[in-house]
Amino acid sequence: MKFARTCIALAAIIAPGSFAGQATSQPKQSEVDSADRLFQVGKFAEAGKLYSQIASQNPKNYSATLQLGRIALLSNRLDDAQKWLEKAITLQPGDADAKVMLAEVFYRRDDFQKAAASLNGVDVSSNKLIISQYPTLNVAKLESFKGQTPYELHGNGTSTRLKFLKTDPLPVVNVRVNGGDEVTFFIDTGGSEVALDTDFAKELGVPQFGALQGTFSGGQHAEVQVGRIESLTVGD
């Protein structure tokens, strides 16, 4: 059996200082400002180099450490992201941003139990980072996969063929949800999870775990429900 997740829808300061008799190298505020500006305009590689220099000069600099984790996550370098975010949590255990982004690391690895555990102590319902960037980090949904592997593949052979019924404006294909009859879906690479029509989800008896604000084409927003399906079958 294959497992899949579904989104049901119509579809950080340098603290200068030193200990007596011990010289330390502290980053200049201009370096921090430069790194922040580069990050804000999307020049992540250049920003990362400056944050790395700051973290090298002061390994306890939380802001630079967190930003290195953030940049790694944005680049989908999950091992690097985990390393920096876990270090950030060690530096400031009470800050939620590092925990949220670490949860996203595990989410992308399909390790939902670790993702849920990373959110311990985080008010998921009001956390701005979750709401704005990582709305699929729904603890109830993640915990519902306990003992199971999401997106586990099953099938005969190593490949299959999936016929496109049409390609304009998006590819349209036939699939089966939870082993049922064929239904028509479209492929949208901007979608983070499988999306089902609300009535179809009700027909299937899909469990629901709360709502989130969905963003659709043209920047339109609508509330959608979070749930899960047991299987999604494609191909011959």
Secondary structure, DSSP 8 states (H G I E B T S, - for coil): ---EEEEES----------TT-------HHHHHHHHHHHHTT-HHHHHHHHHHHHHH-TT-HHHHHHHHHHHHHTT-HHHHHHHHHHHHHH-TT-HHHHHHHHHHHHHTT-HHHHHHHTTT--TTT-HHHHHT-TT--HHHHHTTTTS-TT----SSS------SB-SSS-EEEEEETT-SEEEEE--TT-SSEEE-HHHHHHHT--EEEEEEEEEGGGEEEEEEEEEES-EE---
